[in-house]
């Protein structure tokens, strides 16, 4: 199993380095800034071999050009004109071979946050950009609520122990919203305490797992009575299904 390194970047982004178990080679996931990646590579004597992109937002792609110029790397990602130096366009596949020293990836199409968005699955690890966050999900910035809902439904079919490596350190803010939706959820209360300890120690709150998200993430819990009641109170109307509950929660979370 590959080792994963979080490289903090910008305000609250994580760039993920996937280390080969057999060499000093690494894959770079969503480099929104080249400088911290170059620093990590230089300090640790690493050899980057490819860049994996989940979606086109600047805080996931702005480091690509400098990294490609410096290391001559191939760039994998979804079809989008805003991804610079994109050399291999990806869609859903069970077998993506990036480099001989890394196992094959599975590529999942998970639109909603943006219209074109993919995730990379390797062993029991998922690199999902801004679709699924710890205790939250991405905003609708080009995709639809139905697309995002369906993408999240796809992700929760993964094994419960799947480790989720998302693009941002949003966990504390997301848990605050989750506790507003489900004030009686003891798992949320415990997760808040655990996350506060990690952040106080300047440690990432990630990775999370599918199991943890099913227990604490309101956007995955639209079939739960307390979540439905909270969403209906927000909208002032009866909500007929989990998609309607999800759409209401997303609108609620988006309020200033």
C-alpha positions in Angstrom: 0.0 0.0 0.0 1.3 3.4 -0.9 2.2 6.1 1.7 0.3 9.3 1.5 1.7 12.8 2.4 -0.4 15.9 2.9 1.2 19.1 1.6 -0.6 22.1 3.0 -1.1 24.9 0.4 -2.8 28.2 -0.1 -5.3 29.0 2.7 -6.7 25.5 3.5 -5.9 23.2 0.6 -4.1 19.9 0.7 -2.0 18.7 -2.1 -1.5 14.9 -1.8 1.7 13.1 -2.6 1.3 9.4 -3.2 4.6 7.7 -2.5 5.7 4.5 -4.2 6.5 1.7 -1.8 9.4 0.5 -3.9 11.2 3.8 -4.8 11.5 7.5 -4.0 8.9 8.3 -6.7 5.7 10.2 -6.0 2.5 11.2 -7.8 1.1 14.7 -7.2 -2.6 15.2 -6.7 -4.2 18.6 -7.3 -1.2 21.0 -7.1 -2.8 24.4 -6.6 0.6 25.8 -5.8 4.0 24.6 -7.0 6.2 26.0 -4.3 5.2 23.7 -1.3 5.4 20.7 -3.6 8.9 21.6 -4.9 10.0 22.2 -1.3 8.7 18.8 -0.2 10.3 17.0 -3.2 13.6 18.8 -2.7 13.8 18.2 1.1 12.9 14.6 0.8 14.9 13.7 -2.3 11.7 12.6 -4.2 11.2 12.0 -7.9 7.8 13.1 -9.2 6.5 11.0 -12.1 2.9 12.4 -12.8 0.2 14.8 -11.8 -3.4 13.7 -11.2 -6.1 16.4 -11.3 -9.7 16.0 -10.1 -11.2 19.2 -11.4 -10.2 22.5 -13.0 -10.5 25.1 -10.1 -7.4 27.3 -9.7 -6.6 26.1 -6.2 -6.2 22.6 -7.7 -4.3 23.4 -10.9 -2.3 26.6 -10.6 0.9 24.8 -9.8 0.8 22.5 -12.8 2.7 24.7 -15.3 5.7 25.3 -13.0 5.9 21.6 -12.0 5.7 20.4 -15.7 8.3 22.9 -16.7 10.6 21.8 -13.9 10.1 18.0 -14.0 8.5 17.3 -17.4 5.5 15.4 -16.0 2.4 14.0 -17.7 -0.9 15.5 -16.5 -4.0 13.4 -16.1 -7.4 14.8 -15.5 -11.0 15.3 -16.8 -11.7 17.0 -20.0 -11.6 20.7 -19.3 -9.9 23.6 -21.2 -8.9 25.3 -17.9 -6.5 22.5 -16.9 -3.1 23.5 -18.2 -0.8 21.0 -19.8 -3.4 18.3 -19.7 -1.9 15.3 -21.5 -4.3 12.5 -20.8 -8.0 13.0 -20.6 -9.8 10.6 -18.3 -13.3 9.2 -17.9 -14.5 6.4 -15.7 -12.3 3.3 -15.9 -11.4 0.3 -13.8 -7.8 0.4 -14.9 -5.6 3.5 -15.2 -1.9 2.7 -15.4 0.1 5.8 -14.5 3.6 4.4 -13.8 5.2 0.9 -13.4 6.0 1.6 -9.7 2.4 2.3 -8.8 -0.7 0.0 -8.8 -3.4 0.7 -11.3 -6.0 3.3 -10.3 -9.8 3.2 -10.7 -11.2 6.4 -12.0 -14.7 7.5 -11.0 -16.8 10.3 -12.6 -18.3 12.3 -9.7 -19.7 15.6 -11.1 -21.7 18.1 -9.2 -19.3 20.5 -7.6 -18.2 21.1 -11.1 -19.7 19.7 -14.3 -16.5 17.6 -15.0 -15.0 16.1 -11.8 -13.3 12.8 -11.3 -11.8 10.8 -8.4 -8.9 8.4 -8.2 -9.2 5.2 -6.2 -6.1 3.2 -5.3 -6.3 0.2 -2.9 -8.6 1.5 -0.1 -7.8 5.1 -0.7 -9.9 7.7 -2.6 -8.7 11.1 -3.9 -11.9 12.9 -4.5 -11.1 16.6 -4.8 -14.0 18.8 -3.7 -16.9 16.4 -4.1 -16.9 14.8 -0.7 -15.4 16.6 2.3 -15.0 15.4 5.9 -18.6 16.1 7.3 -19.5 18.0 4.1 -19.5 18.2 0.3 -18.6 20.7 -2.3 -20.7 23.7 -3.3 -22.5 23.7 -6.7 -20.0 25.6 -8.9 -21.0 24.3 -12.4 -22.8 21.1 -11.6 -26.3 20.4 -10.3 -27.6 19.3 -6.9 -28.9 16.1 -8.6 -25.4 15.4 -10.1 -23.7 15.9 -6.7 -26.3 13.8 -4.8 -25.8 11.0 -7.3 -22.0 11.2 -7.1 -22.2 11.0 -3.3 -24.5 8.0 -3.5 -21.9 6.4 -5.7 -19.1 7.0 -3.2 -21.0 5.6 -0.3 -21.1 2.2 -2.0 -17.4 2.0 -1.5 -16.1 -0.2 1.4 -16.7 1.4 4.8 -13.0 1.5 5.5 -12.1 3.4 2.4 -9.9 6.4 3.3 -11.0 9.7 1.9 -8.4 12.2 0.8 -10.2 15.4 -0.2 -8.9 18.8 -1.2 -9.5 21.1 1.8 -9.3 21.3 5.6 -12.9 22.2 6.2 -13.7 19.7 8.9 -14.3 21.9 11.9 -16.6 24.3 10.0 -18.5 21.3 8.4 -19.0 19.7 11.8 -20.4 22.9 13.2 -23.0 22.8 10.5 -23.6 19.0 11.1 -24.2 19.6 14.8 -26.8 22.2 13.9 -28.6 19.7 11.7 -28.3 16.8 14.2 -27.8 18.2 17.7 -28.5 14.8 19.2 -25.9 12.8 17.1 -23.3 11.6 19.6 -20.9 10.6 16.8 -20.8 14.2 15.6 -20.1 15.4 19.2 -17.2 12.9 19.5 -15.9 13.8 16.1 -15.8 17.5 17.0 -13.7 16.8 20.1 -11.4 14.5 18.1 -11.0 17.0 15.3 -10.3 19.9 17.6 -7.5 17.9 19.2 -5.9 17.2 15.8 -6.1 20.8 14.7 -4.8 22.1 18.0 -1.8 19.9 17.4 -1.5 21.3 13.8 -2.4 17.9 12.4 -4.7 17.3 9.4 -8.1 16.1 10.1 -7.8 13.8 7.1 -8.1 11.2 5.9 -11.7 10.5 6.9 -13.5 7.2 6.0 -16.7 6.3 4.3 -17.9 4.8 7.7 -17.2 8.1 9.5 -19.0 10.1 6.9 -22.1 7.9 7.0 -22.3 8.5 10.7 -21.6 12.2 10.8 -22.1 13.9 7.4 -25.5 15.4 7.0 -25.3 15.4 3.2 -25.1 11.6 3.3 -27.9 11.2 5.9 -30.9 12.6 4.1 -32.9 9.5 5.1 -32.6 10.2 8.8 -35.5 11.6 10.7 -33.6 14.4 12.5 -32.0 15.5 9.2 -35.3 15.5 7.3 -36.9 17.5 10.1 -34.2 20.1 10.1 -34.2 20.5 6.3 -38.0 20.8 6.3 -37.9 23.4 9.0 -35.4 25.4 6.9 -37.5 25.3 3.8 -40.9 25.5 5.5 -42.2 22.7 3.2 -42.4 18.9 3.2 -39.5 17.3 1.4 -40.5 14.1 -0.4 -37.2 12.3 -0.8 -33.4 12.3 0.1 -32.5 14.4 -3.0 -34.9 17.1 -1.9 -33.4 17.0 1.6 -29.9 17.2 0.1 -30.8 20.1 -2.0 -32.2 22.0 1.0 -29.2 21.3 3.1 -26.8 22.5 0.3 -28.8 25.7 0.0 -28.8 26.1 3.8 -25.0 25.6 4.1 -24.4 28.1 1.2 -26.1 30.9 3.1 -23.6 33.6 4.3 
